Amino acid sequence: MANTVVALANAALVAHTTGNWWSWALWSWPGWSILQALAILGCFLALIALCLQVRDSRRQTDLRNEMARLQMRELKTSQERQEERRNEEYEQAQTPYLSVEIVSGQRRDDDRWVAGCRINADGSGVAYNVILNLLIPSLRYTDAHVVRYLRAPGSAEAELRWPLHLQRDAHLELIFTSRFGRLHRISHAAFVQDDGTLRIADSPTIEDIYGRSSPNSQELVAAGDDRRHR
């Protein structure tokens, strides 16, 4: 019986001591401050790592967006170039090639020689306001023949006049406007002789004058009609 009482007393003492866990000596261990500092440091480092990860993810997103924008820009540029190339090819296909030839049988008209010419249009398309100029630079002399409308393939007759008793270097110039409003010029060195001969002296020089003086050109008269401007 005495042993039982002692055991109960010891158990009650242990229970009383265990019930006051907040007063244990463990909580006064100085290492808790170090653990607390380490925990705070760990949270801070984790926050830094999270911020770095977010920033890296944002950079990657920005990089992907920039690459997508560059690809879209390159695609747009490529499409614009292809469209421009198609337009140029279509314009070239619809712009006739004009040439001039001197036909035999010159004649006199009062104090002028008159030479017959033929303006040829090859390929396809329409040439508007075709102007055939004869220039004699040393005399500051010019004569022009205008064909309002010439469809290719086709040709139109023209006449050029110059004074009698001349033997001078000359210049032939053929100017026309395409249906796209572009000006084109074909020029030759030429020579006029005192017997009334007009002779082309070289192969043509072709120039494109890219002004759009008449972007909405219309058919003015029937093909082959012409009028002289002097």
DRENPA-3360 file (N, C-alpha, C; in nm, 2 decimals, always signed):
BEGIN
1 = MANTVVAL = +0.08/-0.12/+0.00/+0.00/+0.00/+0.00/+0.09/+0.12/+0.00 ~ +0.19/+0.12/+0.08/+0.28/+0.24/+0.09/+0.35/+0.26/-0.05 ~ +0.38/+0.15/-0.12/+0.45/+0.17/-0.25/+0.35/+0.23/-0.35 ~ +0.23/+0.20/-0.34/+0.13/+0.26/-0.43/+0.12/+0.41/-0.41 ~ +0.11/+0.45/-0.29/+0.10/+0.59/-0.25/+0.22/+0.67/-0.31 ~ +0.34/+0.61/-0.29/+0.46/+0.67/-0.34/+0.46/+0.69/-0.49 ~ +0.41/+0.58/-0.56/+0.40/+0.59/-0.71/+0.31/+0.69/-0.75 ~ +0.19/+0.70/-0.69/+0.10/+0.81/-0.72/+0.15/+0.95/-0.70;
9 = ANAALVAH = +0.22/+0.96/-0.59/+0.28/+1.09/-0.57/+0.38/+1.13/-0.67 ~ +0.46/+1.04/-0.71/+0.56/+1.07/-0.82/+0.50/+1.10/-0.95 ~ +0.39/+1.02/-0.98/+0.32/+1.05/-1.11/+0.25/+1.19/-1.11 ~ +0.20/+1.23/-0.99/+0.14/+1.36/-0.98/+0.24/+1.47/-1.00 ~ +0.36/+1.44/-0.94/+0.47/+1.54/-0.96/+0.51/+1.56/-1.10 ~ +0.52/+1.44/-1.17/+0.56/+1.44/-1.31/+0.46/+1.51/-1.40 ~ +0.33/+1.48/-1.37/+0.22/+1.55/-1.44/+0.22/+1.70/-1.42 ~ +0.24/+1.74/-1.30/+0.24/+1.88/-1.27/+0.36/+1.95/-1.35;
17 = TTGNWWSW = +0.47/+1.88/-1.35/+0.59/+1.94/-1.42/+0.57/+1.95/-1.57 ~ +0.51/+1.84/-1.62/+0.49/+1.84/-1.77/+0.38/+1.94/-1.81 ~ +0.28/+1.96/-1.73/+0.18/+2.05/-1.77/+0.23/+2.20/-1.78 ~ +0.33/+2.24/-1.72/+0.39/+2.37/-1.74/+0.50/+2.36/-1.85 ~ +0.46/+2.33/-1.98/+0.57/+2.31/-2.08/+0.62/+2.44/-2.12 ~ +0.55/+2.55/-2.10/+0.61/+2.68/-2.14/+0.72/+2.73/-2.05 ~ +0.73/+2.66/-1.94/+0.83/+2.70/-1.85/+0.95/+2.61/-1.86 ~ +0.95/+2.52/-1.96/+1.07/+2.43/-1.98/+1.19/+2.51/-2.00;
25 = ALWSWPGW = +1.30/+2.45/-1.96/+1.43/+2.52/-1.98/+1.47/+2.52/-2.13 ~ +1.40/+2.43/-2.21/+1.44/+2.42/-2.35/+1.42/+2.56/-2.42 ~ +1.31/+2.63/-2.38/+1.28/+2.76/-2.45/+1.38/+2.87/-2.42 ~ +1.45/+2.85/-2.32/+1.55/+2.95/-2.29/+1.69/+2.92/-2.35 ~ +1.69/+2.82/-2.44/+1.81/+2.79/-2.52/+1.85/+2.91/-2.61 ~ +1.97/+2.96/-2.60/+2.02/+3.07/-2.68/+2.02/+3.05/-2.83 ~ +2.02/+2.92/-2.87/+2.02/+2.89/-3.02/+1.90/+2.93/-3.09 ~ +1.78/+2.95/-3.02/+1.66/+2.99/-3.09/+1.67/+3.12/-3.16;
33 = SILQALAI = +1.75/+3.21/-3.11/+1.77/+3.34/-3.19/+1.84/+3.32/-3.32 ~ +1.93/+3.23/-3.32/+2.00/+3.20/-3.44/+1.91/+3.13/-3.54 ~ +1.83/+3.04/-3.49/+1.73/+2.97/-3.58/+1.63/+3.07/-3.64 ~ +1.59/+3.16/-3.55/+1.49/+3.26/-3.60/+1.56/+3.35/-3.71 ~ +1.68/+3.39/-3.69/+1.75/+3.47/-3.79/+1.77/+3.39/-3.92 ~ +1.80/+3.26/-3.91/+1.82/+3.18/-4.03/+1.69/+3.16/-4.10 ~ +1.57/+3.15/-4.03/+1.44/+3.14/-4.09/+1.41/+3.26/-4.17 ~ +1.43/+3.38/-4.11/+1.41/+3.51/-4.17/+1.49/+3.52/-4.30;
41 = LGCFLALI = +1.62/+3.48/-4.28/+1.71/+3.49/-4.40/+1.67/+3.39/-4.51 ~ +1.62/+3.27/-4.47/+1.57/+3.18/-4.57/+1.45/+3.24/-4.65 ~ +1.36/+3.30/-4.57/+1.24/+3.36/-4.64/+1.28/+3.47/-4.73 ~ +1.38/+3.55/-4.69/+1.43/+3.66/-4.77/+1.49/+3.61/-4.90 ~ +1.57/+3.50/-4.89/+1.64/+3.44/-5.00/+1.53/+3.38/-5.10 ~ +1.43/+3.32/-5.04/+1.33/+3.26/-5.12/+1.25/+3.37/-5.20 ~ +1.23/+3.48/-5.13/+1.16/+3.59/-5.20/+1.24/+3.65/-5.31 ~ +1.38/+3.66/-5.29/+1.47/+3.70/-5.39/+1.46/+3.61/-5.51;
49 = ALCLQVRD = +1.47/+3.48/-5.48/+1.47/+3.38/-5.59/+1.34/+3.39/-5.67 ~ +1.23/+3.41/-5.60/+1.10/+3.42/-5.67/+1.10/+3.54/-5.76 ~ +1.15/+3.66/-5.71/+1.16/+3.78/-5.79/+1.24/+3.76/-5.91 ~ +1.36/+3.69/-5.89/+1.45/+3.67/-6.01/+1.38/+3.58/-6.11 ~ +1.31/+3.48/-6.06/+1.24/+3.39/-6.15/+1.13/+3.46/-6.23 ~ +1.05/+3.55/-6.16/+0.95/+3.63/-6.23/+1.01/+3.72/-6.33 ~ +1.12/+3.79/-6.29/+1.19/+3.88/-6.39/+1.24/+3.80/-6.51 ~ +1.30/+3.68/-6.49/+1.35/+3.60/-6.60/+1.23/+3.56/-6.69;
57 = SRRQTDLR = +1.12/+3.52/-6.63/+1.01/+3.48/-6.71/+0.95/+3.60/-6.79 ~ +0.95/+3.72/-6.73/+0.91/+3.84/-6.80/+1.00/+3.87/-6.92 ~ +1.13/+3.85/-6.89/+1.23/+3.88/-7.00/+1.21/+3.78/-7.11 ~ +1.19/+3.65/-7.08/+1.16/+3.55/-7.19/+1.04/+3.58/-7.26 ~ +0.93/+3.63/-7.19/+0.81/+3.67/-7.26/+0.83/+3.79/-7.35 ~ +0.90/+3.89/-7.30/+0.93/+4.00/-7.38/+1.01/+3.97/-7.50 ~ +1.11/+3.87/-7.48/+1.19/+3.83/-7.60/+1.11/+3.76/-7.70 ~ +1.02/+3.67/-7.65/+0.93/+3.60/-7.75/+0.84/+3.70/-7.82;
65 = NEMARLQM = +0.79/+3.80/-7.75/+0.70/+3.90/-7.81/+0.78/+3.98/-7.92 ~ +0.90/+4.01/-7.88/+0.99/+4.09/-7.98/+1.02/+4.01/-8.10 ~ +1.05/+3.88/-8.08/+1.07/+3.79/-8.19/+0.95/+3.78/-8.28 ~ +0.83/+3.77/-8.22/+0.71/+3.76/-8.29/+0.68/+3.89/-8.37 ~ +0.71/+4.00/-8.31/+0.70/+4.13/-8.38/+0.79/+4.14/-8.50 ~ +0.92/+4.09/-8.48/+1.01/+4.09/-8.59/+0.97/+4.00/-8.70 ~ +0.92/+3.89/-8.67/+0.87/+3.79/-8.77/+0.75/+3.85/-8.85 ~ +0.66/+3.92/-8.77/+0.55/+3.98/-8.84/+0.59/+4.09/-8.93;
73 = RELKTSQE = +0.69/+4.17/-8.88/+0.74/+4.28/-8.96/+0.81/+4.23/-9.09 ~ +0.89/+4.12/-9.07/+0.96/+4.07/-9.19/+0.86/+4.01/-9.29 ~ +0.75/+3.94/-9.23/+0.65/+3.89/-9.32/+0.58/+4.00/-9.39 ~ +0.55/+4.10/-9.32/+0.48/+4.22/-9.39/+0.57/+4.28/-9.50 ~ +0.70/+4.30/-9.46/+0.79/+4.35/-9.56/+0.80/+4.26/-9.68 ~ +0.81/+4.13/-9.66/+0.82/+4.03/-9.77/+0.69/+4.04/-9.86 ~ +0.58/+4.05/-9.79/+0.45/+4.06/-9.87/+0.45/+4.18/-9.95 ~ +0.49/+4.29/-9.89/+0.49/+4.42/-9.96/+0.59/+4.42/-10.08;
81 = RQEERRNE = +0.70/+4.35/-10.06/+0.80/+4.34/-10.17/+0.74/+4.25/-10.28 ~ +0.68/+4.14/-10.24/+0.62/+4.06/-10.35/+0.51/+4.13/-10.42 ~ +0.42/+4.21/-10.35/+0.32/+4.28/-10.41/+0.38/+4.39/-10.50 ~ +0.48/+4.45/-10.46/+0.55/+4.55/-10.54/+0.61/+4.49/-10.67 ~ +0.67/+4.37/-10.65/+0.73/+4.30/-10.77/+0.62/+4.26/-10.86 ~ +0.51/+4.21/-10.81/+0.40/+4.17/-10.90/+0.34/+4.29/-10.97 ~ +0.33/+4.41/-10.90/+0.28/+4.53/-10.97/+0.38/+4.57/-11.08 ~ +0.51/+4.57/-11.05/+0.61/+4.61/-11.15/+0.60/+4.51/-11.27;
89 = EYEQAQTP = +0.59/+4.38/-11.24/+0.58/+4.29/-11.36/+0.46/+4.31/-11.44 ~ +0.35/+4.34/-11.37/+0.22/+4.36/-11.44/+0.24/+4.49/-11.52 ~ +0.30/+4.59/-11.46/+0.31/+4.72/-11.53/+0.40/+4.71/-11.65 ~ +0.51/+4.63/-11.64/+0.60/+4.61/-11.75/+0.53/+4.53/-11.86 ~ +0.45/+4.44/-11.82/+0.38/+4.36/-11.92/+0.27/+4.44/-12.00 ~ +0.22/+4.54/-11.93/+0.12/+4.63/-11.99/+0.17/+4.76/-12.05 ~ +0.30/+4.77/-12.05/+0.36/+4.89/-12.11/+0.42/+4.86/-12.24 ~ +0.38/+4.91/-12.35/+0.43/+4.88/-12.49/+0.57/+4.93/-12.51;
97 = YLSVEIVS = +0.64/+4.86/-12.59/+0.77/+4.90/-12.63/+0.76/+4.98/-12.77 ~ +0.79/+5.10/-12.77/+0.78/+5.19/-12.89/+0.91/+5.21/-12.96 ~ +0.91/+5.21/-13.09/+1.02/+5.24/-13.17/+0.98/+5.32/-13.29 ~ +1.08/+5.38/-13.35/+1.05/+5.47/-13.47/+1.14/+5.42/-13.58 ~ +1.08/+5.43/-13.70/+1.16/+5.40/-13.82/+1.13/+5.50/-13.93 ~ +1.23/+5.53/-14.01/+1.21/+5.62/-14.12/+1.17/+5.55/-14.24 ~ +1.06/+5.59/-14.31/+1.02/+5.52/-14.43/+1.07/+5.60/-14.55 ~ +1.09/+5.53/-14.66/+1.14/+5.60/-14.78/+1.04/+5.69/-14.84;
105 = GQRRDDDR = +1.09/+5.78/-14.93/+0.99/+5.86/-15.00/+0.98/+6.00/-14.94 ~ +1.09/+6.06/-14.90/+1.08/+6.20/-14.85/+1.04/+6.30/-14.96 ~ +0.98/+6.41/-14.92/+0.93/+6.50/-15.02/+0.95/+6.64/-14.97 ~ +0.94/+6.74/-15.07/+0.95/+6.88/-15.03/+0.81/+6.94/-15.01 ~ +0.80/+7.03/-14.92/+0.68/+7.10/-14.89/+0.71/+7.25/-14.87 ~ +0.71/+7.33/-14.98/+0.75/+7.47/-14.98/+0.90/+7.47/-14.94 ~ +0.93/+7.53/-14.82/+1.07/+7.55/-14.78/+1.11/+7.44/-14.68 ~ +1.04/+7.33/-14.68/+1.07/+7.22/-14.58/+1.09/+7.09/-14.65;
113 = WVAGCRIN = +1.18/+7.01/-14.60/+1.18/+6.87/-14.63/+1.08/+6.80/-14.54 ~ +1.01/+6.69/-14.59/+0.91/+6.62/-14.51/+0.96/+6.47/-14.52 ~ +0.98/+6.41/-14.41/+1.02/+6.27/-14.40/+0.90/+6.19/-14.33 ~ +0.87/+6.08/-14.39/+0.77/+5.99/-14.34/+0.83/+5.90/-14.23 ~ +0.76/+5.88/-14.12/+0.81/+5.79/-14.01/+0.70/+5.70/-13.97 ~ +0.74/+5.59/-13.91/+0.64/+5.50/-13.86/+0.67/+5.47/-13.71 ~ +0.58/+5.49/-13.63/+0.59/+5.46/-13.48/+0.53/+5.32/-13.46 ~ +0.62/+5.23/-13.41/+0.57/+5.09/-13.39/+0.55/+5.07/-13.24;
121 = ADGSGVAY = +0.45/+5.00/-13.20/+0.42/+4.96/-13.06/+0.42/+4.81/-13.06 ~ +0.51/+4.75/-12.99/+0.52/+4.61/-12.97/+0.48/+4.57/-12.83 ~ +0.45/+4.44/-12.81/+0.41/+4.40/-12.67/+0.26/+4.41/-12.65 ~ +0.22/+4.47/-12.54/+0.08/+4.49/-12.51/+0.07/+4.61/-12.43 ~ -0.06/+4.66/-12.42/-0.08/+4.78/-12.35/-0.11/+4.90/-12.44 ~ -0.12/+5.02/-12.38/-0.16/+5.14/-12.45/-0.06/+5.25/-12.42 ~ -0.02/+5.32/-12.52/+0.07/+5.44/-12.51/-0.02/+5.56/-12.54 ~ -0.02/+5.66/-12.44/-0.10/+5.78/-12.46/+0.00/+5.90/-12.49;
129 = NVILNLLI = -0.06/+5.99/-12.57/+0.01/+6.12/-12.59/+0.16/+6.09/-12.64 ~ +0.17/+6.01/-12.75/+0.30/+5.98/-12.81/+0.35/+6.10/-12.88 ~ +0.46/+6.15/-12.85/+0.52/+6.26/-12.91/+0.65/+6.22/-12.98 ~ +0.66/+6.24/-13.11/+0.78/+6.22/-13.18/+0.84/+6.36/-13.21 ~ +0.96/+6.38/-13.16/+1.03/+6.51/-13.17/+1.15/+6.50/-13.26 ~ +1.17/+6.59/-13.35/+1.29/+6.61/-13.42/+1.36/+6.74/-13.37 ~ +1.48/+6.73/-13.32/+1.55/+6.84/-13.27/+1.68/+6.86/-13.35 ~ +1.71/+6.98/-13.39/+1.84/+7.02/-13.45/+1.90/+7.12/-13.36;
137 = PSLRYTDA = +1.99/+7.07/-13.27/+2.04/+7.16/-13.16/+2.11/+7.29/-13.21 ~ +2.19/+7.27/-13.32/+2.27/+7.39/-13.37/+2.18/+7.50/-13.42 ~ +2.06/+7.47/-13.46/+1.96/+7.57/-13.51/+1.85/+7.60/-13.40 ~ +1.86/+7.53/-13.29/+1.75/+7.54/-13.20/+1.61/+7.52/-13.26 ~ +1.61/+7.42/-13.35/+1.49/+7.39/-13.43/+1.43/+7.26/-13.38 ~ +1.30/+7.26/-13.37/+1.23/+7.14/-13.33/+1.10/+7.13/-13.41 ~ +1.06/+7.00/-13.44/+0.94/+6.97/-13.50/+0.88/+6.85/-13.43 ~ +0.75/+6.85/-13.41/+0.69/+6.74/-13.33/+0.56/+6.69/-13.40;
145 = HVVRYLRA = +0.54/+6.56/-13.38/+0.42/+6.49/-13.43/+0.36/+6.42/-13.31 ~ +0.23/+6.43/-13.29/+0.16/+6.38/-13.18/+0.06/+6.27/-13.22 ~ +0.07/+6.16/-13.16/-0.03/+6.05/-13.17/-0.09/+6.04/-13.03 ~ -0.22/+6.06/-13.03/-0.29/+6.07/-12.90/-0.30/+5.93/-12.83 ~ -0.31/+5.83/-12.91/-0.34/+5.70/-12.86/-0.29/+5.59/-12.95 ~ -0.21/+5.50/-12.89/-0.16/+5.39/-12.97/-0.16/+5.26/-12.89 ~ -0.23/+5.16/-12.94/-0.24/+5.04/-12.87/-0.14/+4.94/-12.94 ~ -0.08/+4.86/-12.85/+0.02/+4.76/-12.90/-0.06/+4.62/-12.90;
153 = PGSAEAEL = -0.02/+4.54/-13.00/+0.07/+4.57/-13.11/+0.00/+4.65/-13.22 ~ +0.07/+4.75/-13.27/+0.02/+4.84/-13.37/+0.12/+4.94/-13.42 ~ +0.08/+5.03/-13.50/+0.17/+5.13/-13.55/+0.09/+5.25/-13.59 ~ +0.16/+5.36/-13.61/+0.10/+5.49/-13.65/+0.20/+5.56/-13.74 ~ +0.15/+5.63/-13.84/+0.23/+5.71/-13.94/+0.25/+5.85/-13.88 ~ +0.37/+5.90/-13.91/+0.40/+6.04/-13.86/+0.49/+6.10/-13.97 ~ +0.49/+6.24/-13.96/+0.57/+6.32/-14.06/+0.66/+6.42/-13.97 ~ +0.78/+6.43/-14.02/+0.87/+6.53/-13.96/+0.92/+6.63/-14.07;
161 = RWPLHLQR = +0.93/+6.75/-14.03/+0.98/+6.86/-14.13/+1.10/+6.93/-14.08 ~ +1.18/+6.97/-14.17/+1.30/+7.06/-14.13/+1.33/+7.14/-14.25 ~ +1.41/+7.25/-14.23/+1.44/+7.35/-14.34/+1.53/+7.28/-14.45 ~ +1.52/+7.34/-14.57/+1.60/+7.29/-14.69/+1.74/+7.33/-14.66 ~ +1.83/+7.27/-14.74/+1.97/+7.30/-14.75/+2.04/+7.29/-14.62 ~ +2.01/+7.18/-14.55/+2.08/+7.16/-14.42/+2.15/+7.03/-14.42 ~ +2.26/+7.02/-14.35/+2.33/+6.90/-14.33/+2.38/+6.91/-14.18 ~ +2.30/+6.86/-14.09/+2.33/+6.88/-13.95/+2.30/+6.76/-13.87;
169 = DAHLELIF = +2.37/+6.75/-13.75/+2.34/+6.65/-13.65/+2.20/+6.68/-13.59 ~ +2.13/+6.58/-13.57/+1.99/+6.60/-13.51/+1.97/+6.50/-13.40 ~ +1.85/+6.51/-13.35/+1.82/+6.42/-13.23/+1.67/+6.38/-13.25 ~ +1.64/+6.25/-13.24/+1.50/+6.20/-13.25/+1.46/+6.16/-13.11 ~ +1.34/+6.20/-13.07/+1.30/+6.17/-12.93/+1.15/+6.12/-12.94 ~ +1.13/+6.01/-12.87/+0.99/+5.95/-12.87/+0.95/+5.95/-12.72 ~ +0.84/+6.02/-12.69/+0.80/+6.03/-12.55/+0.65/+5.98/-12.54 ~ +0.62/+5.90/-12.44/+0.48/+5.86/-12.43/+0.45/+5.84/-12.28;
177 = TSRFGRLH = +0.32/+5.83/-12.25/+0.27/+5.81/-12.11/+0.20/+5.67/-12.11 ~ +0.24/+5.59/-12.02/+0.17/+5.45/-12.01/+0.04/+5.47/-11.94 ~ -0.04/+5.36/-11.94/-0.17/+5.37/-11.87/-0.15/+5.38/-11.72 ~ -0.03/+5.37/-11.67/-0.01/+5.38/-11.52/+0.04/+5.52/-11.49 ~ +0.04/+5.61/-11.59/+0.08/+5.75/-11.57/+0.23/+5.77/-11.57 ~ +0.31/+5.67/-11.61/+0.46/+5.69/-11.61/+0.50/+5.74/-11.75 ~ +0.60/+5.83/-11.75/+0.65/+5.88/-11.87/+0.77/+5.80/-11.92 ~ +0.78/+5.77/-12.04/+0.89/+5.69/-12.10/+0.95/+5.77/-12.22;
185 = RISHAAFV = +1.08/+5.76/-12.23/+1.14/+5.83/-12.34/+1.24/+5.74/-12.42 ~ +1.23/+5.74/-12.55/+1.33/+5.67/-12.64/+1.39/+5.77/-12.72 ~ +1.52/+5.77/-12.73/+1.59/+5.88/-12.80/+1.70/+5.81/-12.89 ~ +1.72/+5.88/-13.01/+1.83/+5.84/-13.10/+1.91/+5.96/-13.14 ~ +2.03/+5.94/-13.17/+2.11/+6.04/-13.24/+2.07/+6.02/-13.39 ~ +2.06/+6.14/-13.46/+2.02/+6.13/-13.60/+2.10/+6.23/-13.68 ~ +2.07/+6.23/-13.81/+2.14/+6.32/-13.90/+2.04/+6.36/-14.02 ~ +2.04/+6.49/-14.05/+1.96/+6.54/-14.16/+2.05/+6.58/-14.27;
193 = QDDGTLRI = +2.02/+6.55/-14.39/+2.11/+6.58/-14.51/+2.04/+6.68/-14.60 ~ +2.12/+6.74/-14.68/+2.06/+6.85/-14.77/+1.98/+6.79/-14.89 ~ +1.98/+6.66/-14.90/+1.90/+6.59/-15.01/+1.76/+6.55/-14.95 ~ +1.74/+6.58/-14.82/+1.61/+6.55/-14.76/+1.61/+6.42/-14.69 ~ +1.73/+6.36/-14.67/+1.73/+6.23/-14.60/+1.74/+6.25/-14.45 ~ +1.66/+6.18/-14.37/+1.67/+6.18/-14.23/+1.72/+6.04/-14.19 ~ +1.83/+6.04/-14.12/+1.89/+5.91/-14.09/+1.91/+5.89/-13.94 ~ +1.87/+5.77/-13.89/+1.90/+5.74/-13.75/+2.04/+5.69/-13.74;
201 = ADSPTIED = +2.12/+5.74/-13.64/+2.26/+5.72/-13.63/+2.30/+5.61/-13.53 ~ +2.21/+5.58/-13.44/+2.26/+5.48/-13.33/+2.13/+5.40/-13.28 ~ +2.16/+5.31/-13.19/+2.06/+5.23/-13.13/+1.99/+5.32/-13.02 ~ +1.86/+5.28/-12.99/+1.79/+5.37/-12.90/+1.84/+5.37/-12.75 ~ +1.82/+5.48/-12.69/+1.85/+5.50/-12.55/+1.71/+5.51/-12.48 ~ +1.68/+5.42/-12.39/+1.55/+5.41/-12.33/+1.56/+5.46/-12.18 ~ +1.47/+5.55/-12.15/+1.47/+5.61/-12.02/+1.33/+5.60/-11.96 ~ +1.31/+5.57/-11.83/+1.18/+5.58/-11.77/+1.18/+5.70/-11.68;
209 = IYGRSSPN = +1.09/+5.79/-11.70/+1.07/+5.91/-11.62/+0.96/+5.88/-11.53 ~ +0.99/+5.86/-11.40/+0.89/+5.80/-11.31/+0.79/+5.89/-11.25 ~ +0.77/+6.01/-11.32/+0.66/+6.10/-11.27/+0.53/+6.04/-11.31 ~ +0.43/+6.07/-11.23/+0.29/+6.02/-11.26/+0.21/+6.14/-11.30 ~ +0.23/+6.19/-11.42/+0.16/+6.31/-11.46/+0.02/+6.28/-11.50 ~ -0.01/+6.16/-11.53/-0.15/+6.13/-11.56/-0.19/+5.99/-11.51 ~ -0.21/+5.98/-11.38/-0.24/+5.85/-11.32/-0.37/+5.79/-11.36 ~ -0.46/+5.87/-11.41/-0.59/+5.81/-11.45/-0.61/+5.84/-11.60;
217 = SQELVAAG = -0.51/+5.80/-11.68/-0.51/+5.82/-11.82/-0.63/+5.75/-11.88 ~ -0.69/+5.82/-11.98/-0.81/+5.77/-12.05/-0.78/+5.77/-12.20 ~ -0.86/+5.68/-12.27/-0.84/+5.67/-12.41/-0.91/+5.80/-12.47 ~ -0.83/+5.88/-12.54/-0.88/+6.01/-12.59/-0.94/+6.00/-12.73 ~ -0.88/+5.92/-12.82/-0.93/+5.91/-12.95/-0.91/+5.76/-12.99 ~ -0.97/+5.72/-13.10/-0.96/+5.59/-13.15/-0.81/+5.56/-13.19 ~ -0.77/+5.43/-13.17/-0.64/+5.39/-13.20/-0.60/+5.43/-13.34 ~ -0.48/+5.48/-13.36/-0.42/+5.52/-13.49/-0.45/+5.66/-13.53;
225 = DDRRHR = -0.54/+5.73/-13.46/-0.57/+5.87/-13.50/-0.45/+5.95/-13.45 ~ -0.42/+6.06/-13.52/-0.31/+6.14/-13.49/-0.34/+6.29/-13.52 ~ -0.25/+6.37/-13.47/-0.27/+6.52/-13.50/-0.13/+6.58/-13.49 ~ -0.10/+6.68/-13.58/+0.03/+6.74/-13.58/+0.03/+6.86/-13.49 ~ +0.14/+6.88/-13.41/+0.16/+7.00/-13.33/+0.29/+7.06/-13.39 ~ +0.28/+7.19/-13.43/+0.40/+7.25/-13.48/+0.42/+7.38/-13.41;
% end
